[in-house]
Amino acid sequence: MADFRLRVTYAMSGRLVMLSHLEVARALERAVRRANLPYAVSQGFSPHMKQAFGAALPVGVGGTEEIFDVQLTEYVAPDKALDRLRAASAADLMPYKACYITKDVPAASVAYPFSTYRAVLAFDDEGFAESADSSSSADSAPSDFGALAQRVASLRVPESITVVRKKKEKVLVPSDFLVGAMQAQGDALEFTLEAKKTGSLRPDVLLEAMLEGTGLHAVSIMRIRQREKAGE
């Protein structure tokens, strides 16, 4: 049987960032079916579409460079496959690139261990009230944003984070996963995390620990880049 591995890059945004990884996988599988692509099916007692999905995102976190692979039994020109997939996809789960990859290319699930995130932050009610009390009313909008930017720039990464997984506590050291320094950009933070074979640190878990007691909360978290190697 012919084996054509099509790698599709898509963006997940809007309300669909609230989908679980399993729900995203099912939605992408339905898009391939609706696009009428000649997908390959596995053998055995439970046949299923031959697909591989990129590293899972936590619920509530979106992405602009997400990927999945689908094995086709016939060659379809990448631009035509992309057009058909776009016509079959929801606006907030939209493919925008498609290309064929060879068998020696790592599967989508392990292709890119380095993920860069951008988190947009805002004052919560108490934090905003504190900022307003300390600023003049004559130029409240600029001073509010300035206070927010200053608060964002003052955030620090904790030395350790305790998480509970399967009813067991585990202590994670953020510096083991962070690649380079966090970058404060006005009301936003950009940072890169490495997924290791021994485990990973979720971006929302890191931010939750960083924002505790600061009067700030995350408005949105997006994975904006995925790379095979650090610094690419």
C-alpha positions as CSV (number, residue, x, y, z in Angstrom):
1,M,0.0,0.0,0.0
2,A,1.3,3.5,-0.9
3,D,2.2,5.6,2.1
4,F,2.0,9.4,1.7
5,R,2.5,11.2,5.0
6,L,0.8,14.6,4.9
7,R,1.8,17.1,7.6
8,V,-0.8,19.8,8.3
9,T,-0.2,23.0,10.2
10,Y,-3.3,24.7,11.8
11,A,-4.3,27.4,14.2
12,M,-6.5,26.8,17.3
13,S,-8.1,29.9,18.7
14,G,-11.3,31.4,20.0
15,R,-13.7,29.2,21.9
16,L,-12.1,26.0,20.6
17,V,-9.1,26.5,22.9
18,M,-11.4,25.0,25.5
19,L,-11.4,21.6,23.7
20,S,-9.4,18.8,25.3
21,H,-6.6,17.1,23.3
22,L,-8.9,14.2,22.6
23,E,-11.7,16.4,21.3
24,V,-9.3,18.3,19.1
25,A,-8.0,14.9,17.7
26,R,-11.6,13.9,16.9
27,A,-12.4,17.2,15.3
28,L,-9.4,16.9,13.0
29,E,-10.2,13.3,12.1
30,R,-13.8,14.5,11.1
31,A,-12.3,17.3,9.0
32,V,-10.1,14.7,7.1
33,R,-13.2,12.6,6.5
34,R,-15.3,15.5,5.3
35,A,-12.5,16.6,3.0
36,N,-12.8,13.2,1.4
37,L,-9.0,12.6,1.5
38,P,-7.9,9.0,0.8
39,Y,-6.7,8.3,4.4
40,A,-5.1,5.0,5.4
41,V,-6.7,2.8,8.0
42,S,-5.0,0.6,10.6
43,Q,-5.4,-3.2,10.7
44,G,-6.6,-5.3,13.6
45,F,-9.8,-5.5,15.7
46,S,-10.2,-1.8,16.0
47,P,-9.4,-0.1,12.7
48,H,-8.8,3.7,12.8
49,M,-7.4,6.5,10.7
50,K,-3.6,6.6,10.7
51,Q,-2.9,9.9,12.2
52,A,-0.4,11.5,14.6
53,F,-1.0,14.6,16.6
54,G,1.4,17.2,17.9
55,A,2.2,17.7,21.6
56,A,-1.0,18.2,23.6
57,L,-2.0,21.6,24.8
58,P,-3.7,22.2,28.1
59,V,-7.4,23.1,28.0
60,G,-7.6,26.9,27.6
61,V,-4.3,27.2,25.8
62,G,-4.4,27.9,22.0
63,G,-1.8,27.6,19.3
64,T,-0.8,29.3,16.0
65,E,1.6,26.5,14.7
66,E,-0.1,23.3,15.7
67,I,0.5,20.2,13.6
68,F,-0.9,16.8,12.8
69,D,0.1,14.0,10.3
70,V,-2.3,11.9,8.3
71,Q,-1.3,8.9,6.2
72,L,-2.8,8.9,2.7
73,T,-3.1,5.9,0.4
74,E,-3.0,8.1,-2.7
75,Y,-1.1,11.2,-3.6
76,V,-3.1,14.4,-3.5
77,A,-1.4,17.7,-4.3
78,P,-0.7,19.5,-1.0
79,D,-2.5,22.7,-2.1
80,K,-5.6,20.8,-3.1
81,A,-5.5,18.8,0.1
82,L,-5.2,22.0,2.0
83,D,-8.1,23.6,0.2
84,R,-10.3,20.6,0.9
85,L,-9.3,20.6,4.6
86,R,-10.0,24.3,5.0
87,A,-13.5,23.9,3.5
88,A,-14.2,21.1,5.9
89,S,-12.8,22.8,9.1
90,A,-14.2,25.2,11.7
91,A,-12.9,28.8,11.7
92,D,-11.2,28.4,15.1
93,L,-9.5,25.1,14.1
94,M,-8.2,26.2,10.7
95,P,-5.4,24.5,8.6
96,Y,-3.2,26.9,6.7
97,K,-0.3,24.8,5.5
98,A,0.2,21.2,4.2
99,C,3.2,19.4,2.9
100,Y,4.5,15.8,2.6
101,I,7.1,14.4,4.9
102,T,9.4,11.4,4.5
103,K,9.4,8.4,6.8
104,D,12.6,9.5,8.5
105,V,11.0,12.7,9.8
106,P,9.9,12.3,13.5
107,A,6.1,11.9,14.1
108,A,4.1,15.0,15.0
109,S,3.9,13.9,18.7
110,V,7.7,14.2,19.2
111,A,8.8,16.4,16.3
112,Y,9.1,19.7,18.3
113,P,10.1,19.5,21.9
114,F,10.6,23.2,22.3
115,S,7.4,25.3,22.6
116,T,7.3,29.1,22.8
117,Y,4.2,30.7,24.5
118,R,2.8,34.2,24.7
119,A,0.6,35.0,27.7
120,V,-1.4,38.2,27.8
121,L,-2.0,39.4,31.4
122,A,-4.4,41.8,33.1
123,F,-5.2,43.1,36.5
124,D,-7.9,41.2,38.4
125,D,-10.4,43.4,40.2
126,E,-8.3,43.8,43.4
127,G,-5.1,44.4,41.5
128,F,-6.8,47.0,39.3
129,A,-8.2,48.8,42.3
130,E,-4.8,48.9,43.9
131,S,-3.3,50.3,40.7
132,A,-6.0,52.9,40.3
133,D,-5.5,54.1,43.9
134,S,-1.8,54.7,43.2
135,S,-2.3,56.6,39.9
136,S,-3.6,60.0,39.1
137,S,-7.0,60.3,37.5
138,A,-5.8,62.8,34.9
139,D,-4.1,60.2,32.8
140,S,-5.6,57.0,34.1
141,A,-5.5,54.9,30.9
142,P,-1.7,55.4,30.3
143,S,-0.9,55.1,33.9
144,D,-3.0,51.9,34.3
145,F,-1.1,50.3,31.3
146,G,2.2,51.5,32.7
147,A,1.4,50.0,36.1
148,L,0.4,46.7,34.4
149,A,3.6,46.6,32.3
150,Q,5.6,47.3,35.4
151,R,3.8,44.6,37.4
152,V,4.4,42.1,34.5
153,A,8.1,43.0,34.3
154,S,8.5,42.4,38.0
155,L,7.2,38.8,37.9
156,R,9.6,36.1,39.0
157,V,9.8,32.4,38.3
158,P,9.5,30.3,41.4
159,E,12.3,27.9,42.4
160,S,9.9,25.0,42.5
161,I,6.2,24.1,41.9
162,T,4.3,21.3,43.6
163,V,1.7,19.6,41.4
164,V,-0.7,16.8,42.0
165,R,-0.8,14.0,39.4
166,K,-2.8,10.9,39.9
167,K,-3.3,11.8,43.6
168,K,0.5,12.0,44.1
169,E,2.4,15.2,44.7
170,K,5.4,16.0,42.5
171,V,7.8,18.8,42.8
172,L,8.9,20.4,39.5
173,V,11.8,22.8,39.1
174,P,10.9,25.4,36.4
175,S,14.5,26.1,35.6
176,D,14.8,22.5,34.4
177,F,12.3,23.2,31.6
178,L,12.6,27.0,30.8
179,V,14.9,27.7,27.9
180,G,16.4,31.2,28.2
181,A,14.9,34.1,30.1
182,M,11.2,35.2,30.1
183,Q,10.6,38.2,28.0
184,A,8.2,40.9,29.3
185,Q,6.5,42.9,26.5
186,G,4.1,45.4,28.0
187,D,1.1,43.3,29.2
188,A,2.5,40.1,27.8
189,L,5.1,37.4,28.7
190,E,6.9,35.2,26.2
191,F,8.8,32.1,27.3
192,T,10.0,28.8,25.9
193,L,9.5,25.4,27.6
194,E,11.3,22.1,26.7
195,A,9.3,18.9,26.8
196,K,11.6,16.2,28.1
197,K,11.4,12.4,28.0
198,T,11.2,12.4,31.8
199,G,8.4,14.9,31.9
200,S,7.2,18.4,31.1
201,L,5.9,21.6,32.7
202,R,2.6,23.0,31.5
203,P,2.6,26.7,30.7
204,D,-0.7,27.3,32.6
205,V,0.7,25.6,35.7
206,L,3.9,27.8,35.6
207,L,1.8,31.0,35.1
208,E,-0.5,30.1,37.9
209,A,2.4,29.7,40.3
210,M,4.0,33.0,39.1
211,L,0.8,35.0,39.3
212,E,-0.3,33.8,42.8
213,G,-0.8,36.9,45.0
214,T,0.2,39.4,42.3
215,G,-3.2,40.7,41.5
216,L,-2.8,39.5,37.9
217,H,-4.4,36.8,35.8
218,A,-3.8,35.4,32.3
219,V,-6.3,36.6,29.7
220,S,-5.0,34.3,27.1
221,I,-2.2,31.8,26.6
222,M,-1.1,30.8,23.0
223,R,1.7,28.6,21.8
224,I,3.2,30.7,19.0
225,R,6.1,28.6,17.9
226,Q,7.3,25.0,18.0
227,R,10.9,24.0,17.2
228,E,13.0,20.9,16.9
229,K,16.0,22.6,18.6
230,A,16.4,25.5,21.0
231,G,17.2,28.8,19.4
232,E,15.8,28.0,16.0
